[in-house]
Amino acid sequence: MASGAAIRGSRVGAGPLGESERGQSIQKKRVSYWCADGHESRVAFAFDVEVEAIPESWDCPKCGLPAGQNKENPPIAPKNEPYKTHLAYVKERRSESESAIILHKALATLKDEMGE
Ligand SMILES: [Zn+2]
């Protein structure tokens, strides 16, 4: 009966520490992608990921351009129209002076409604 305490105290096994060490030792498959601006993005995949599951291109997190695995031949950046704000579209349709007149009329109408 006296040996019971000794057995409990000498318990050997995988504790929380051992498990975390095991987690850190899992290898990752790192794939580098390069964008047209020369940024390198290293993306970590699970070590046992299927090669087919690794995307051929990756959006560069620095500039948003598509990045490919071939450093010497990165994907060509798509020539998108520059983003236009709603105001830009309005200005395209109307000249600056026209929109000023419209604004002035709108203010005048507003003042009429308010009884000024
Ligand atoms: Zn980039």
Boltz pocket constraint, residues with backbone or C-beta under 6 A from the ligand:
constraints:
  - pocket:
      binder: B
      contacts: [[A, 35], [A, 36], [A, 37], [A, 38], [A, 39], [A, 60], [A, 61], [A, 62], [A, 63], [A, 64], [A, 65]]
      max_distance: 6.0
